[in-house]
Amino acid sequence: MKKLLFLIGALLGLAFATSYPLTVNDDLGRTVVLAVAPKRIVVMLPSATETLCAVGACDRIVATDDYSNWPEEVREKPKAGGLYNPNVELIASFEPDLVITSKYGKLTEALEKLGLTVYAVNTQTYDDIFRTARNLGRLVDREAEAEALVARINGAVYALETQAAKAPDRPTVYYEIDATPYTVGPDSFIGVLIQKARGVNIIPAELGLFPKISPELVVERDPEVIVLGDAPHGVSAATIAERPGWSGLRAVKEGRVCELTKDQTDVVHRPGPRVAEGLRVLIDCFHPGLLGE
């Protein structure tokens, strides 16, 4: 039996083996060519760092952005700035054979001018999480591991979603990313998590995935639950109650304002392998006690 399982595993590995040179298109529509499997990778967004580690390529990462902090071994990696303040010279000094960047900002263009191989990622919808996992897995010849990761995520999310379905109500929800205020539309990956957690997003889909809104819209929609994703930076139930008209919101009056911790915002805001943990955070917020300890 063990020999059979080994043989099946070997065949699956062969079925998913990446061949190089590899030519792919990134999320900016650019053609990216990898001559060989990358061994020195700089990753400039946390969700991609987590995904590469989850498919078994953490040892190839030589540096990350300032915010990548999971898994534990990533915290000791050199840091090369953030999305809007990257240290281009430092990134180049690591002599990477692949740099993973965000679609946003100008880092991709700057690194491309230096002759570096750059792959830009844009993960905004729930389906993007799995597409990105498969794409990154292919880049590093870990396609079988990426498929296994997708299966694990789907299984964990399904188990939690099944539990959430037992909730007796579906509260209306306003999720605030920051006090600008930026929020989440129903079709964003966080918007889908709200739905899976048995909540009803008050933001209309036509406003986009992560729209900037008028605070008056929240007053008009009067949500039953408010989630503060910017609580680690000082936003709280007390501070939002000072906004015009917000003290009368049902969520504020009834004490249903969830002030997320830094660890909680990490798992909710990052479209990567820990998305099920983000779903658990939202279920606990919308339906306290439903999941138990």
Number of C-alpha atoms within 10 A of each C-alpha: 6 7 8 9 10 11 12 12 13 11 12 13 16 12 11 17 15 19 14 13 10 14 13 14 13 18 14 14 11 12 12 16 17 18 13 15 17 18 14 16 27 27 27 28 21 24 27 27 28 24 26 26 19 20 24 15 21 17 13 16 22 19 25 28 24 19 18 23 17 16 12 9 11 21 15 10 17 17 22 22 18 18 19 10 13 18 15 15 11 14 25 17 8 14 14 21 18 23 25 21 23 21 18 13 14 14 22 21 11 13 18 13 10 11 9 18 20 27 26 20 22 17 22 16 18 18 14 17 23 23 15 22 28 22 18 22 25 21 23 22 23 23 24 21 20 26 17 15 20 19 13 14 19 14 13 16 22 14 11 18 20 12 16 26 13 12 17 10 12 17 18 20 27 26 25 20 20 15 17 11 13 16 22 27 24 23 20 20 25 27 25 21 25 25 21 22 28 25 26 20 22 21 24 13 16 10 13 15 20 21 17 17 15 11 16 13 11 18 17 12 14 21 21 23 25 26 22 25 25 19 20 15 11 11 17 18 22 11 11 16 15 10 12 11 15 21 17 13 20 17 23 20 14 11 13 18 24 21 20 21 14 13 10 17 19 22 20 23 17 21 28 27 24 21 25 23 18 24 25 23 20 26 26 16 21 28 19 12 10 15 14 6 4
